[in-house]
């Protein structure tokens, strides 16, 4: 798989957010850890790479049946917001990649995080001028691993998804990208063999030296 070359032409580049562009998975795991411990439970194994807030609520209700679902959603959201408010850092190589690609193509964020969190993270890093759109779970009918988020991201750019490149770090997200029909780059070890190309980080020379040209017909 790692002998596969990045496409020489693209119409748009679509990014996952958590642990692909920003180091935010630790905030999710910290919020989950605290929620379970507050209730006297064991948080081991409750965090979900690439999962959604709804997935975590469902897991909590399995461990603590009878708990009010709205309370769980609200409390988990509060804990997550608190940890994210402390600040998130870009993943190595992300700022440079975002700036370089956005100069030649529309780029978007398509995340399994709640939509308001996606917007808050993008704005906190001052990246709102680079992205055509930033999408979260409330913006589509189905979250990843369904392809909805990436199909919506391509539509926001007015391009054909098959001419897009997706960057993902999780098996869930890679499955969504493959189902959508894009070229999928997986970053890190969690989703090796789930896409077309795997790199250790965005500092991989194949990413740093990637300068694709736009398709002449850039319409979906």
C-alpha positions as CSV (number, residue, x, y, z in Angstrom):
1,X,0.0,0.0,0.0
2,X,2.8,2.5,0.8
3,X,4.1,2.2,-2.8
4,X,0.9,4.0,-4.0
5,X,1.6,7.5,-5.1
6,X,-0.6,10.5,-4.1
7,X,-2.8,11.7,-6.9
8,X,-1.1,14.3,-9.1
9,X,-4.4,16.1,-9.7
10,X,-7.1,16.8,-7.2
11,X,-10.3,18.9,-7.0
12,X,-10.4,19.3,-3.2
13,X,-8.8,18.0,0.0
14,X,-11.0,16.9,2.9
15,X,-9.6,16.5,6.4
16,X,-10.7,14.7,9.5
17,X,-10.1,16.8,12.6
18,X,-9.3,14.9,15.8
19,X,-5.7,13.6,15.8
20,X,-5.5,14.2,12.1
21,X,-5.2,18.0,12.1
22,X,-5.3,18.7,15.8
23,X,-4.2,16.9,19.0
24,X,-7.7,16.7,20.5
25,X,-8.3,13.0,21.1
26,X,-6.8,13.4,24.5
27,X,-9.5,15.9,25.4
28,X,-12.1,13.3,24.5
29,X,-10.5,10.6,26.5
30,X,-10.0,12.9,29.5
31,X,-13.7,13.8,29.4
32,X,-14.7,10.2,29.2
33,X,-12.4,9.3,32.1
34,X,-13.9,11.9,34.3
35,X,-17.5,11.1,33.5
36,X,-17.1,7.4,34.3
37,X,-15.1,8.1,37.5
38,X,-17.7,10.7,38.7
39,X,-20.2,7.9,38.6
40,X,-18.0,5.4,40.3
41,X,-17.3,3.4,37.1
42,X,-14.3,2.1,35.3
43,X,-13.4,4.2,32.2
44,X,-11.0,1.6,30.9
45,X,-11.6,1.0,27.2
46,X,-14.6,3.5,27.0
47,X,-12.8,6.0,24.8
48,X,-13.5,5.4,21.1
49,X,-11.0,6.5,18.4
50,X,-13.1,8.1,15.6
51,X,-16.4,7.6,17.5
52,X,-19.1,10.1,18.2
53,X,-20.5,11.7,21.3
54,X,-23.7,9.6,20.8
55,X,-21.5,6.5,20.8
56,X,-20.1,7.4,24.1
57,X,-23.5,8.2,25.6
58,X,-24.7,4.8,24.5
59,X,-21.8,3.1,26.2
60,X,-22.4,5.1,29.4
61,X,-26.1,4.1,29.5
62,X,-25.0,0.4,29.0
63,X,-22.8,0.8,32.2
64,X,-25.3,2.9,34.1
65,X,-28.8,1.9,32.9
66,X,-31.7,4.1,33.9
67,X,-29.6,7.3,33.8
68,X,-31.3,10.2,32.1
69,X,-29.9,10.3,28.6
70,X,-30.3,14.1,28.3
71,X,-28.2,14.5,31.5
72,X,-25.5,12.2,30.1
73,X,-25.4,14.1,26.8
74,X,-25.2,17.5,28.6
75,X,-22.6,16.4,31.2
76,X,-20.3,14.8,28.6
77,X,-20.6,17.9,26.5
78,X,-19.7,20.1,29.4
79,X,-16.6,18.0,30.2
80,X,-15.5,17.9,26.6
81,X,-16.0,21.6,26.1
82,X,-14.0,22.3,29.3
83,X,-11.0,20.2,28.1
84,X,-11.1,21.6,24.6
85,X,-11.3,25.2,26.0
86,X,-7.9,24.5,27.6
87,X,-6.6,24.6,24.1
88,X,-5.6,22.2,21.4
89,X,-2.4,22.1,19.4
90,X,-2.1,21.4,15.7
91,X,-0.6,18.0,14.7
92,X,2.9,18.3,13.4
93,X,2.9,19.5,9.8
94,X,-0.8,20.4,9.9
95,X,-0.5,24.2,9.7
96,X,1.9,24.1,6.8
97,X,-0.2,21.6,4.9
98,X,-3.4,23.5,5.4
99,X,-1.9,26.8,4.3
100,X,-0.2,25.2,1.2
101,X,-3.2,23.3,-0.1
102,X,-5.8,26.0,0.6
103,X,-3.9,28.3,-1.7
104,X,-4.6,26.0,-4.7
105,X,-7.8,24.0,-3.8
106,X,-10.9,24.2,-1.6
107,X,-10.3,22.3,1.6
108,X,-12.8,21.3,4.3
109,X,-13.0,19.7,7.7
110,X,-15.4,16.7,8.1
111,X,-15.4,15.4,11.7
112,X,-17.3,13.0,13.9
113,X,-17.2,15.7,16.6
114,X,-20.3,17.8,17.3
115,X,-20.6,20.6,14.9
116,X,-20.1,23.4,17.4
117,X,-16.9,21.8,18.6
118,X,-15.5,21.6,15.1
119,X,-16.3,25.3,14.6
120,X,-14.8,26.2,17.9
121,X,-11.5,24.4,17.2
122,X,-11.2,25.8,13.7
123,X,-11.7,29.3,15.0
124,X,-9.5,28.9,18.0
125,X,-6.6,28.1,15.7
126,X,-7.4,31.0,13.3
127,X,-8.0,28.6,10.4
128,X,-11.5,29.7,9.4
129,X,-10.0,31.6,6.4
130,X,-8.5,28.4,5.0
131,X,-11.5,26.1,4.9
132,X,-14.5,26.2,2.6
133,X,-16.5,24.5,5.3
134,X,-16.2,22.7,8.6
135,X,-18.7,20.0,9.2
136,X,-19.7,17.9,12.2
137,X,-22.2,15.2,13.1
138,X,-25.2,17.5,13.2
139,X,-24.6,18.5,9.6
140,X,-25.5,15.1,8.1
141,X,-27.9,12.2,8.6
142,X,-25.3,9.6,9.5
143,X,-21.8,10.0,11.1
144,X,-18.7,8.1,10.0
145,X,-18.3,5.2,9.1
146,X,-21.2,6.2,6.8
147,X,-19.9,8.3,3.8
148,X,-22.3,11.2,4.5
149,X,-19.8,13.7,6.0
150,X,-17.3,13.3,3.2
151,X,-20.0,13.5,0.5
152,X,-21.3,16.6,2.1
153,X,-17.8,18.1,2.3
154,X,-17.3,17.4,-1.4
155,X,-20.6,19.1,-2.2
156,X,-19.6,22.1,-0.2
157,X,-16.6,22.5,-2.5
158,X,-18.7,21.9,-5.7
159,X,-16.5,18.9,-6.7
160,X,-16.7,15.2,-7.5
161,X,-15.8,13.1,-4.4
162,X,-13.8,10.8,-6.6
163,X,-11.4,13.6,-7.4
164,X,-10.8,14.4,-3.7
165,X,-8.1,13.3,-1.3
166,X,-9.1,12.6,2.3
167,X,-6.7,12.6,5.4
168,X,-7.9,10.3,8.3
169,X,-6.4,8.8,11.4
170,X,-9.0,6.2,12.5
171,X,-10.5,3.0,11.0
172,X,-14.0,4.5,11.3
173,X,-13.0,7.6,9.3
174,X,-11.0,5.7,6.7
175,X,-14.0,3.4,6.1
176,X,-16.1,6.6,5.6
177,X,-13.7,7.9,3.1
178,X,-13.4,4.7,1.2
179,X,-17.2,4.3,1.1
180,X,-17.4,7.9,-0.3
181,X,-15.1,7.0,-3.2
182,X,-12.2,9.3,-2.5
183,X,-8.4,8.6,-2.3
184,X,-7.8,8.0,1.4
185,X,-4.5,8.8,3.2
186,X,-4.3,7.3,6.7
187,X,-2.1,9.0,9.2
188,X,-0.5,7.0,12.0
189,X,-0.8,3.3,13.0
190,X,-4.5,3.0,13.9
191,X,-5.8,2.7,10.4
192,X,-2.9,1.0,8.5
193,X,-4.2,-0.9,5.5
194,X,-7.6,0.9,5.7
195,X,-6.9,3.4,2.9
196,X,-4.9,3.8,-0.2
197,X,-1.7,5.2,1.4
198,X,-0.4,5.2,5.0
199,X,2.0,7.7,6.5
200,X,3.4,8.1,10.0
201,X,2.6,11.8,10.2
202,X,1.9,14.8,8.1
203,X,5.6,15.4,8.1
204,X,6.2,12.4,5.9
205,X,8.2,13.6,2.8
206,X,5.5,12.3,0.5
207,X,3.1,14.7,2.1
208,X,5.5,17.6,2.5
209,X,6.6,17.4,-1.2
210,X,3.1,16.8,-2.6
211,X,2.1,19.6,-4.9
212,X,-0.9,18.4,-6.9
213,X,-2.4,20.3,-9.8
214,X,-6.1,21.1,-10.1
215,X,-8.4,19.3,-12.4
216,X,-9.3,21.6,-15.3
217,X,-13.0,20.8,-14.8
218,X,-13.5,21.3,-11.1
219,X,-17.3,20.7,-11.0
220,X,-19.2,17.8,-9.4
